[in-house]
């Protein structure tokens, strides 16, 4: 197999919350020393891509080592390509709002709860990610944003994400609440969907078979790679324990203790 690029997860692979995982910097060095183009790919909708180089530098990783694709940026790209004239109601972080606005989309909701309309009209698209301020009022307004023709788009459906304090609720809790009250299945843009895989390989200018995916989550990172025909390496520093692999239905090509051990599969 010819490797030309590495797709590397962030939460649970490079860092947990604001703490870098030991060996992460060395693992990135090993990938670049092997001549691989590195792209960080995360389902997080909280990662500010403009500030990302500074975030890497603060963790001892060169800020110019790689770019970053997020489920928020991928959602913005998808909607700009397929629904450029849509009125979009957004449920999620300020970063998600910024990505969608930056793609030229028309936003019909407000991130500030005090500024939200009490009589929300139906939207063409409801785009949802992890909402830190989810409550009954937000869910009610979101329900009003739906009619029979509204497209429901999810940045991702991650149930949890790892932090230095342990697991915390992911976008899946927001998406699940919207699914439950509307009966709608979302179009998912982030990992493990083909939309994310296609966006990243297009950005890197490589074929899927030339990519190594490194991540901690069997059902997002590794499943995306498996579906796309990429080589996969599971790290055990985040969402997945070794004993969970056997019954998961997902088979990583490699299992390593951490990103710091990635040289062993190169």
C-alpha positions as CSV (number, residue, x, y, z in Angstrom):
1,X,0.0,0.0,0.0
2,X,1.3,3.5,-0.9
3,X,0.8,6.0,1.8
4,X,0.7,9.7,0.8
5,X,-1.4,11.2,3.6
6,X,-2.4,10.8,7.2
7,X,-5.9,11.8,8.5
8,X,-5.5,12.4,12.2
9,X,-8.3,12.8,14.7
10,X,-8.0,15.4,17.6
11,X,-10.2,14.6,20.6
12,X,-8.8,11.5,22.3
13,X,-6.0,11.2,19.8
14,X,-3.9,14.4,20.0
15,X,-5.5,15.9,23.1
16,X,-8.1,15.5,25.8
17,X,-9.8,18.8,26.5
18,X,-6.9,21.3,26.9
19,X,-4.3,18.6,27.7
20,X,-2.0,17.2,25.0
21,X,-1.8,13.4,25.1
22,X,1.8,12.2,25.8
23,X,3.6,11.2,22.6
24,X,1.2,13.1,20.3
25,X,3.9,15.6,19.1
26,X,6.3,12.7,18.4
27,X,3.6,10.8,16.5
28,X,3.0,13.8,14.2
29,X,6.8,14.1,13.7
30,X,6.9,10.4,12.7
31,X,4.1,11.0,10.1
32,X,5.8,14.0,8.5
33,X,9.2,12.4,8.6
34,X,7.7,9.5,6.6
35,X,6.7,12.0,4.0
36,X,3.0,12.0,4.6
37,X,0.8,15.0,4.2
38,X,-1.1,15.4,7.5
39,X,-4.6,16.7,7.9
40,X,-6.3,16.9,11.2
41,X,-10.0,15.9,11.0
42,X,-12.4,16.3,13.9
43,X,-16.1,16.0,14.5
44,X,-15.8,18.9,17.0
45,X,-17.8,22.0,16.1
46,X,-15.9,24.0,18.7
47,X,-12.5,24.1,16.9
48,X,-11.8,27.6,15.5
49,X,-9.8,26.9,12.4
50,X,-8.3,30.4,12.3
51,X,-7.0,30.0,15.9
52,X,-6.0,26.3,15.3
53,X,-2.2,27.0,14.7
54,X,-2.0,28.8,18.0
55,X,-3.8,25.9,19.7
56,X,-1.2,23.4,18.3
57,X,1.7,25.6,19.3
58,X,0.3,25.8,22.9
59,X,0.6,22.0,23.0
60,X,4.1,21.8,21.7
61,X,3.1,20.9,18.1
62,X,4.3,23.2,15.3
63,X,1.3,25.3,14.2
64,X,2.1,24.9,10.5
65,X,2.4,21.1,10.5
66,X,-1.1,20.5,9.1
67,X,-4.5,22.0,8.3
68,X,-7.7,21.1,10.0
69,X,-11.1,20.0,8.8
70,X,-14.1,20.0,11.2
71,X,-17.6,18.7,10.9
72,X,-18.7,22.4,11.1
73,X,-16.5,23.4,8.1
74,X,-17.6,20.3,6.2
75,X,-21.3,21.1,6.8
76,X,-20.7,24.6,5.6
77,X,-19.1,23.3,2.4
78,X,-21.8,20.7,1.8
79,X,-24.6,23.2,2.2
80,X,-22.9,25.9,0.1
81,X,-22.5,23.3,-2.7
82,X,-25.9,21.7,-2.5
83,X,-28.2,24.3,-1.0
84,X,-26.6,27.7,-1.6
85,X,-29.9,29.6,-1.5
86,X,-31.4,28.0,1.5
87,X,-32.5,29.7,4.7
88,X,-30.7,27.9,7.4
89,X,-31.7,27.6,11.1
90,X,-28.7,26.7,13.2
91,X,-28.5,24.8,16.5
92,X,-25.0,24.8,17.8
93,X,-21.8,26.6,18.6
94,X,-20.7,30.1,17.6
95,X,-18.0,28.3,15.5
96,X,-20.8,26.5,13.5
97,X,-22.5,29.8,13.0
98,X,-19.3,31.4,11.8
99,X,-18.5,28.6,9.4
100,X,-22.0,28.7,7.8
101,X,-22.0,32.5,7.5
102,X,-18.4,32.3,6.1
103,X,-19.7,30.0,3.3
104,X,-22.2,32.7,2.3
105,X,-25.3,30.9,3.7
106,X,-28.4,32.8,4.9
107,X,-28.8,32.2,8.6
108,X,-32.3,32.7,10.1
109,X,-31.5,32.0,13.8
110,X,-29.4,33.7,16.5
111,X,-26.7,32.1,18.7
112,X,-27.7,34.4,21.6
113,X,-30.8,33.0,23.4
114,X,-32.0,36.6,24.2
115,X,-32.0,37.4,20.5
116,X,-33.9,34.4,19.3
117,X,-37.4,35.0,17.9
118,X,-40.4,33.6,19.8
119,X,-42.2,32.9,16.5
120,X,-39.7,31.0,14.5
121,X,-40.8,30.5,10.9
122,X,-40.0,27.2,9.1
123,X,-36.6,27.1,7.5
124,X,-35.3,25.3,4.4
125,X,-32.5,23.6,6.4
126,X,-32.0,22.9,10.1
127,X,-28.3,22.4,10.7
128,X,-27.5,21.1,14.1
129,X,-24.4,20.3,16.1
130,X,-23.4,20.2,19.8
131,X,-25.5,22.8,21.6
132,X,-24.2,23.8,25.0
133,X,-27.4,25.8,25.8
134,X,-29.9,23.2,24.8
135,X,-33.1,23.6,26.8
136,X,-36.9,23.4,26.4
137,X,-37.1,26.8,24.7
138,X,-34.4,26.0,22.2
139,X,-36.0,22.7,21.3
140,X,-39.4,24.4,20.9
141,X,-37.9,27.0,18.5
142,X,-36.1,24.3,16.6
143,X,-39.4,22.3,16.3
144,X,-41.0,25.4,14.8
145,X,-38.2,25.7,12.2
146,X,-39.4,22.4,10.7
147,X,-42.1,21.8,8.1
148,X,-42.6,19.0,5.7
149,X,-39.9,20.2,3.3
150,X,-37.2,21.1,5.8
151,X,-33.8,19.3,5.4
152,X,-32.3,18.1,8.7
153,X,-28.5,18.2,8.6
154,X,-26.3,17.0,11.5
155,X,-22.7,18.0,11.8
156,X,-22.1,14.6,13.5
157,X,-23.8,12.2,15.9
158,X,-21.0,11.6,18.4
159,X,-22.5,10.5,21.7
160,X,-19.6,11.6,23.8
161,X,-16.2,13.2,23.5
162,X,-13.1,12.7,25.8
163,X,-11.8,15.5,28.0
164,X,-9.2,15.7,30.7
165,X,-12.1,15.3,33.2
166,X,-13.6,12.3,31.5
167,X,-16.3,11.8,28.9
168,X,-18.8,14.6,28.2
169,X,-22.0,14.7,26.0
170,X,-21.4,15.2,22.3
171,X,-23.5,16.4,19.5
172,X,-25.5,13.2,19.6
173,X,-27.5,14.4,22.6
174,X,-28.6,17.5,20.6
175,X,-29.3,15.5,17.4
176,X,-31.1,12.8,19.3
177,X,-33.4,15.3,20.9
178,X,-34.3,16.8,17.5
179,X,-34.8,13.3,16.0
180,X,-37.0,12.4,18.9
181,X,-39.4,15.3,18.6
182,X,-39.5,15.5,14.8
183,X,-39.2,11.9,13.7
184,X,-36.7,13.0,11.1
185,X,-33.4,11.2,10.3
186,X,-30.6,13.6,9.7
187,X,-28.2,13.7,6.8
188,X,-24.9,13.4,8.7
189,X,-21.9,15.3,7.2
190,X,-19.1,14.5,9.7
191,X,-17.3,11.2,10.4
192,X,-18.0,8.5,9.5
193,X,-19.9,9.8,6.5
194,X,-18.6,9.7,2.9
195,X,-19.1,13.5,2.8
196,X,-16.3,14.0,5.3
197,X,-14.1,11.4,3.6
198,X,-14.6,12.9,0.2
199,X,-14.0,16.5,1.4
200,X,-10.7,15.6,3.1
201,X,-9.3,13.5,0.2
202,X,-10.2,16.3,-2.2
203,X,-8.5,18.8,0.0
204,X,-5.4,16.6,0.2
205,X,-5.4,15.7,-3.5
206,X,-5.1,12.0,-2.8
207,X,-7.1,8.8,-3.4
208,X,-8.7,7.2,-0.3
209,X,-6.4,4.2,-0.7
210,X,-3.4,6.4,-0.2
211,X,-4.5,7.6,3.3
212,X,-3.9,6.3,6.8
213,X,-6.6,7.3,9.3
214,X,-5.5,7.5,12.9
215,X,-8.1,8.0,15.6
216,X,-9.6,6.8,18.9
217,X,-13.2,6.1,17.9
218,X,-14.2,2.8,16.2
219,X,-17.5,4.2,15.0
220,X,-16.3,7.5,13.6
221,X,-12.6,7.6,12.7
222,X,-12.1,3.9,11.9
223,X,-15.5,3.3,10.3
224,X,-15.0,6.2,8.0
225,X,-11.7,4.9,6.9
226,X,-13.0,1.3,6.5
227,X,-15.9,2.5,4.4
228,X,-13.7,4.7,2.2
229,X,-11.0,2.1,1.6
230,X,-8.4,3.8,3.8
231,X,-5.8,2.1,6.0
232,X,-6.8,2.6,9.7
233,X,-5.0,2.7,13.0
234,X,-6.9,2.8,16.3
235,X,-5.4,4.5,19.3
236,X,-6.4,3.5,22.8
237,X,-6.1,7.0,24.4
238,X,-9.8,8.0,24.0
239,X,-13.2,6.6,23.3
240,X,-12.3,2.9,22.7
241,X,-10.9,0.2,25.0
242,X,-9.1,-2.8,23.5
243,X,-11.8,-5.2,24.7
244,X,-14.5,-3.3,22.8
245,X,-13.0,-4.0,19.4
246,X,-14.0,-7.7,19.0
247,X,-17.7,-7.2,19.1
248,X,-17.9,-3.9,17.4
249,X,-18.2,-5.0,13.8
250,X,-15.4,-2.6,12.9
251,X,-11.9,-4.0,12.2
252,X,-9.0,-1.5,12.4
253,X,-5.9,-2.5,10.4
254,X,-3.7,-1.6,13.3
255,X,-4.3,-1.1,17.1
256,X,-1.7,1.0,18.9
257,X,-1.5,2.4,22.4
258,X,-1.2,6.0,21.3
259,X,-0.4,8.3,18.5
260,X,3.2,8.3,19.8
261,X,3.4,4.7,18.6
262,X,2.4,5.4,15.0
263,X,5.9,4.8,13.7
264,X,5.4,1.1,14.3
265,X,2.8,0.9,11.5
266,X,4.7,3.1,9.0
